[in-house]
Structure formats: structure tokens, C-alpha cells
Amino acid sequence: MAMKTVDRTDAAAGILFLLFALYFGLQSLGLELGTAFRMGPGYFPLVLSCVLAGFGLLVLFNAFKSGSATDAGTLAWRGMLFILPAPVFFGLTVRGLGFVPAIFLTTLIAGLASLKMRLHWALLLAVGVTLFSTLVFSYALGLPFRRFGPWLSF
């Protein structure tokens, strides 16, 4: 009889999801829950912790279901060097550059994380995300922010 192996990375991720779900679920129980129509401050965190627990159970089940353990592989350095600084860049520049240039450059930086992404596609993606974000956040939702900041006024 062949012994079934467990994918340790999936098992660890599933257990971590479950622990976070348990922690935040217990924290939300100290708050008023309310109902679905009249949500209290603890309702939404409790629902999110239940969703997170569901994901954790799925990942944990998948760890035991897989026939063989998979190697975690090498670390994706390029992805980490482009994806992790992108939101930090946005946070540091959105007031000075304004929303439009900051979201454009942030999307461009994040888009270059993949070796498969070519520059012209990254530029097209950045333009699309910028247009969509500006239409939604500035015009549709009417959020009060500067589209172009003081760093760009000469």
C-alpha cells in the first residue's frame, strides 16, 4: 500500500488561514453583530473570518488530497522587487503627483513583475487601469482627490 504524502506548504497555509480566521472571528464576537440588514460593527469581520476559514479548509483539504508533495520552487525575486514596492510607491507619491500619474506608474511598476509582460502591454495595462480607476473613483463615486498633484504644476 502506497503511503500518501502531504504537501507541507499547502498544509501550513491552510492552518495559517484557519488560525487567522479563528483569531479575527473571536475578536468580532466581542462586538455587536446585528443582522444582515442592520449590521453591527462585528458582523462584517465575522463573515470575512468565516470566508477565510472556508478557504483555509479548502487549502488544507487540498494538501491531503494531492498525490505527491510539490517542491516550493525558487523564490520569485523579480516579482518581489516589483510587486511589493508598487503600493508603497503609490502611497508615497499620490499626494505629490496626484491620483492619475501615481496609479499609472504604480500599475506600470507592478506590470513589469512578470517576465512575460512586454513593455507595450504594460503601458497599455497602465493606461487602462488609470482610465478605469479615474472614471470609477473620481467621476462615478465623486471622491475628493486631486487628479494631478502639486509636483507636476510648474
JOPE-V24415 format. One record per backbone hydrogen bond with DSSP energy under -1.0 kcal/mol. NH is the residue of the N-H (numbers start at 0). CO is the residue of the C=O. Records with the same first field share a line. If there is no record, write none. Layout:
NH = CO / CO
This chain:
6 = 62
10 = 6
11 = 7
12 = 8
13 = 9
14 = 10
15 = 11
16 = 12
17 = 13
18 = 14
19 = 15
20 = 16
21 = 17
22 = 18
23 = 19
24 = 20
25 = 21
26 = 22
27 = 23
28 = 24
30 = 27
34 = 37
39 = 32
41 = 31
42 = 39
45 = 41
46 = 42
47 = 43
48 = 44
49 = 45
50 = 46
51 = 47
52 = 48
53 = 49
54 = 50
55 = 51
56 = 52
57 = 53
58 = 54
59 = 55
60 = 56
61 = 57
62 = 58
63 = 59
64 = 60
65 = 61
76 = 74
79 = 75
80 = 76
81 = 77
82 = 78
88 = 84
89 = 85
90 = 86
91 = 87
92 = 88
93 = 89
96 = 92
98 = 145
99 = 146
101 = 97
102 = 98
103 = 99
104 = 100
105 = 101
106 = 102
107 = 103
108 = 104
109 = 105
110 = 106
111 = 107
112 = 109
121 = 117
122 = 118
123 = 119
124 = 120
125 = 121
126 = 122
127 = 123
128 = 124
129 = 125
130 = 126
131 = 127
132 = 128
133 = 129
134 = 130
135 = 131
136 = 132
137 = 133
138 = 133
139 = 134
140 = 135
142 = 136
144 = 142
148 = 96
150 = 95
151 = 148
